[in-house]
């Protein structure tokens, strides 16, 4: 399982996981939910304590990825399979993303 912390404006909003079966799970952090005034990371993922579960990378996170020739170049430089959306997200969305959301990789769990 691979996972990362999802940060909104530098504050930990939750955890995104890629499970061993290829499914994805995003769960808001309890402290984030309990702090008044915090916003959801996306309008498609309103604040809730229950995890969001999907058979593919959530469109919100997929839209943080580059496309076309830029994606191929990133994958080649980073030595990541160009079809590995989650791997590319972990490698590229730490610092420079469009918008206020970044991710911090968490050590892989096997």
Protein Blocks (a to p, Z undefined) as FASTA:
>chain_A
ZZddddeehiafbdcdddfkopacddddfklmmpghiacfbfklccdfbdcddfbdcfkl
mmmpcehjllmmmmmmnopafklmmlmmmmmmmmmcgdjbdcddddddZZ
